[in-house]
Amino acid sequence: MPIKKVEIDGKESWRIFRIMAEFVEGFEVLANVGKAVSLFGSARTPPSDRYYKEAEETARLFAKSDFAVITGGGPGIME
């Protein structure tokens, strides 16, 4: 089986630095948030679902205890 040569242009080589820059920016933004918790869950869970309500109550209790609550920003439990 012949070995195929992979051609990478110079632009693709810099992709790792763009990704790393996004991580650095995220850490800088979150550095001064303080105590925080992030909740994850299904984006398809309706508000009437038991687990949605439990996630909502959990987030409320964290917020009441002075935690920043960071969500996924989507629908369902993520909101």
Rosetta blueprint (number, residue, H / E / L):
1 M L
2 P L
3 I L
4 K L
5 K L
6 V L
7 E L
8 I L
9 D L
10 G H
11 K H
12 E H
13 S H
14 W L
15 R H
16 I H
17 F H
18 R H
19 I H
20 M H
21 A H
22 E H
23 F H
24 V H
25 E H
26 G H
27 F H
28 E H
29 V H
30 L H
31 A L
32 N L
33 V L
34 G L
35 K L
36 A E
37 V E
38 S E
39 L L
40 F L
41 G L
42 S L
43 A L
44 R L
45 T L
46 P L
47 P L
48 S L
49 D L
50 R H
51 Y H
52 Y H
53 K H
54 E H
55 A H
56 E H
57 E H
58 T H
59 A H
60 R H
61 L H
62 F H
63 A H
64 K H
65 S L
66 D L
67 F L
68 A E
69 V E
70 I E
71 T L
72 G L
73 G L
74 G L
75 P L
76 G H
77 I H
78 M H
79 E L
